[in-house]
Amino acid sequence: MAHEKITAWDPVEFLADENKMAMYLEAALEENDPALIAAALGDIARAKGMTEIAKETGLGRESLYKALSEDGNPSLDTILRVARAVGVRFRASAA
């Protein structure tokens, strides 16, 4: 019996352009789960380069990793800074 190597799926590999990043974040927003939204924004930031995002936002790289993880609880200010830095924006619409 052949052994298959199982590796964790990393969405960062598929977030090659801003359209894919926006679609990924939109899907997370539709779930209405704050932890999922923060993690998706973290994935997008990693795809862009967390060091660059830290420079653009003025926030520490380590604190960004922590805030934008599934266990993180980023402030609205952090979310908006990161969104601006990665090139996505939030829009409101009627439910």
Secondary structure, 3 states (H helix, E strand, C coil): CCCCCCCCCCHHHHCCCHHHHHHHHHHHHHCCCHHHHHHHHHHHHHHHCHHHHHHHHCCCHHHHHHHCCCCCCCCHHHHHHHHHHHCCCCCCCCC
